Amino acid sequence: MTAGYEFKPEPFETGVLGFPVGRLELSRMADLSLLPRITRNWTGEGIRLVSCRVPVDWAEGMKALVNAGFRQMEILVTQERDPTTPPSRPKKVRHHAPDDRNACVGIAARAFSRDRYHLETLIGDQAADRLKAQWVANGFNERSDSILVVDEGYGPIGFALGLIREGVAVLDLIAVKPESRKRGLGTALLDGFLAHYRGMTARAGTQENNYAALRLYENAGFRVVARAATFHWTPPT
């Protein structure tokens, strides 16, 4: 392993997409001049997609990634909310039941378009939809610490997956049926999430161009704590 560089296979993405996917962790101590040589090794190893995320204030690192053949896919904004008095859980938000799985997986397969997977031409929308659907399926397979659904009496029309990481409640994924948006259901789910994890710092991340999500978190008292650029590398054609 080269100092400042760490390559990690991504088994989840590899399994869904059917080709080798990895993640590069790049530190500020890295010799950036070595980056083109490292990417050439990936081509020889048959790796087809590598992601790398760096802080937006690291201009040198971002430039080196571009020069090595990476493309910027998104700016990820991470926000946190201090454990102040949480809202009450709305009546229409409940904990999931096992038979909610198919409905939530179906919502995930239709609800996303701004994330880096949907923007990656190598993947395509259908494969990106499968990634999100499998993400939720894994949540029902005990990956998630909590699953909340919003239900107006006819089954789930939205969901929120929660994780606990190092004492922080992480909003892992949240979505509402496209045809049910702009009705306050995202707010209801977020209130339910905050109520469930009362007394804990809450964290959420979203793309910088997802203005609706940014407004949702801001209105709930979240503050921006980090901004990072996500890059993708794919083999040269």
CORMOBEL-V951202 format. One record per pair of residues at least 24 apart in sequence whose ideal C-beta (glycine too) atoms are under 7 Angstrom apart, sorted by the first residue. I is the first residue (numbers start at 1). J is the second residue. D is the distance in Angstrom with one decimal. If there is no record, write none. Layout:
BEGIN
i:I j:J d:D
i:I j:J d:D
END
This chain:
BEGIN
i:2 j:34 d:6.0
i:2 j:38 d:6.9
i:3 j:29 d:6.6
i:3 j:30 d:6.9
i:4 j:29 d:4.5
i:4 j:30 d:2.6
i:4 j:31 d:6.6
i:5 j:30 d:5.6
i:5 j:38 d:6.3
i:13 j:131 d:6.8
i:16 j:130 d:5.5
i:16 j:131 d:5.2
i:16 j:134 d:5.2
i:17 j:123 d:6.5
i:17 j:127 d:5.8
i:19 j:48 d:4.5
i:20 j:46 d:5.9
i:20 j:47 d:4.6
i:20 j:48 d:5.9
i:21 j:49 d:4.6
i:22 j:47 d:5.7
i:22 j:50 d:4.8
i:23 j:50 d:6.7
i:23 j:51 d:5.2
i:24 j:50 d:5.5
i:24 j:52 d:4.2
i:26 j:52 d:5.7
i:26 j:54 d:6.1
i:26 j:61 d:6.3
i:28 j:58 d:6.6
i:28 j:61 d:7.0
i:32 j:60 d:6.7
i:32 j:61 d:6.8
i:32 j:64 d:3.9
i:35 j:64 d:5.4
i:35 j:68 d:4.1
i:36 j:68 d:4.8
i:39 j:68 d:5.2
i:39 j:69 d:5.6
i:39 j:233 d:5.9
i:43 j:235 d:4.9
i:48 j:122 d:6.9
i:48 j:234 d:6.3
i:48 j:235 d:6.2
i:49 j:122 d:6.2
i:49 j:232 d:6.4
i:49 j:234 d:5.7
i:50 j:233 d:4.4
i:51 j:230 d:6.2
i:51 j:231 d:6.8
i:51 j:232 d:5.6
i:52 j:231 d:4.8
i:53 j:228 d:4.9
i:53 j:229 d:6.9
i:53 j:230 d:4.8
i:54 j:228 d:6.3
i:54 j:229 d:5.9
i:55 j:228 d:5.5
i:56 j:227 d:4.7
i:56 j:228 d:6.3
i:56 j:229 d:5.3
i:62 j:229 d:5.8
i:65 j:231 d:4.8
i:69 j:233 d:5.7
i:69 j:236 d:6.4
i:70 j:231 d:3.9
i:70 j:232 d:6.5
i:70 j:233 d:4.8
i:71 j:231 d:6.4
i:71 j:232 d:5.5
i:72 j:229 d:5.5
i:72 j:231 d:5.5
i:73 j:116 d:4.0
i:73 j:119 d:5.3
i:73 j:120 d:6.7
i:73 j:230 d:5.0
i:73 j:231 d:6.5
i:73 j:232 d:5.2
i:74 j:116 d:4.9
i:74 j:119 d:7.0
i:74 j:207 d:4.9
i:74 j:230 d:4.9
i:75 j:207 d:6.8
i:75 j:208 d:3.8
i:75 j:227 d:6.0
i:75 j:229 d:5.6
i:76 j:205 d:5.5
i:76 j:207 d:6.5
i:76 j:228 d:5.0
i:76 j:230 d:5.8
i:77 j:205 d:6.6
i:77 j:206 d:5.9
i:77 j:208 d:5.3
i:77 j:214 d:6.7
i:77 j:224 d:5.9
i:77 j:227 d:5.5
i:78 j:203 d:6.6
i:78 j:205 d:4.6
i:78 j:225 d:5.5
i:78 j:226 d:4.2
i:79 j:204 d:5.4
i:79 j:217 d:4.9
i:79 j:222 d:3.9
i:79 j:223 d:6.1
i:79 j:224 d:5.3
i:79 j:225 d:6.4
i:80 j:201 d:5.8
i:80 j:202 d:6.7
i:80 j:203 d:5.0
i:80 j:222 d:6.3
i:80 j:223 d:6.4
i:80 j:225 d:5.0
i:81 j:201 d:6.9
i:81 j:202 d:4.4
i:81 j:220 d:6.4
i:81 j:221 d:5.1
i:81 j:222 d:4.6
i:82 j:201 d:6.2
i:83 j:199 d:5.2
i:83 j:200 d:5.5
i:83 j:201 d:5.6
i:84 j:221 d:6.8
i:86 j:194 d:4.4
i:86 j:195 d:5.0
i:86 j:198 d:4.3
i:87 j:191 d:4.2
i:87 j:194 d:5.8
i:87 j:195 d:5.9
i:88 j:195 d:5.9
i:89 j:191 d:6.6
i:89 j:192 d:4.6
i:89 j:195 d:4.0
i:89 j:196 d:6.9
i:90 j:188 d:4.3
i:90 j:191 d:5.7
i:90 j:192 d:6.1
i:92 j:150 d:5.4
i:92 j:151 d:6.2
i:92 j:152 d:5.6
i:92 j:188 d:5.9
i:93 j:148 d:5.6
i:93 j:150 d:5.2
i:93 j:188 d:5.3
i:93 j:189 d:6.1
i:93 j:192 d:3.5
i:94 j:149 d:6.2
i:94 j:151 d:6.1
i:95 j:148 d:6.3
i:96 j:147 d:4.0
i:96 j:148 d:6.9
i:96 j:149 d:5.3
i:100 j:149 d:5.5
i:100 j:156 d:5.0
i:101 j:140 d:4.5
i:103 j:155 d:5.2
i:103 j:156 d:4.5
i:104 j:136 d:5.2
i:104 j:149 d:6.7
i:104 j:156 d:5.5
i:104 j:159 d:4.5
i:105 j:133 d:4.9
i:105 j:136 d:5.1
i:105 j:137 d:5.3
i:107 j:156 d:6.9
i:107 j:158 d:6.7
i:107 j:159 d:6.4
i:107 j:175 d:5.5
i:107 j:177 d:5.5
i:108 j:132 d:4.4
i:108 j:133 d:4.9
i:108 j:135 d:6.5
i:108 j:136 d:4.2
i:108 j:175 d:5.9
i:109 j:133 d:4.1
i:110 j:178 d:6.0
i:111 j:175 d:3.8
i:111 j:176 d:6.9
i:111 j:178 d:6.2
i:112 j:175 d:6.9
i:114 j:207 d:5.0
i:114 j:209 d:6.3
i:114 j:210 d:5.2
i:115 j:207 d:6.6
i:116 j:230 d:5.3
i:116 j:232 d:6.7
i:120 j:232 d:5.8
i:122 j:234 d:5.1
i:135 j:173 d:6.1
i:136 j:161 d:6.9
i:136 j:173 d:6.8
i:144 j:172 d:6.4
i:146 j:196 d:5.7
i:148 j:189 d:6.2
i:148 j:192 d:4.7
i:148 j:193 d:6.1
i:148 j:196 d:6.6
i:150 j:185 d:5.0
i:150 j:188 d:5.4
i:150 j:189 d:5.3
i:157 j:185 d:6.5
i:158 j:185 d:5.0
i:158 j:189 d:5.5
i:160 j:189 d:4.4
i:160 j:192 d:6.8
i:160 j:193 d:4.9
i:162 j:193 d:5.9
i:162 j:196 d:6.8
i:162 j:197 d:6.6
i:168 j:200 d:6.7
i:168 j:201 d:5.0
i:168 j:203 d:5.1
i:169 j:197 d:3.6
i:169 j:200 d:4.5
i:169 j:201 d:6.9
i:169 j:202 d:4.8
i:169 j:203 d:7.0
i:170 j:203 d:5.0
i:171 j:202 d:6.8
i:171 j:203 d:6.9
i:171 j:204 d:4.1
i:186 j:216 d:5.4
i:187 j:216 d:6.4
i:190 j:216 d:6.2
i:190 j:220 d:5.5
i:194 j:220 d:6.9
END
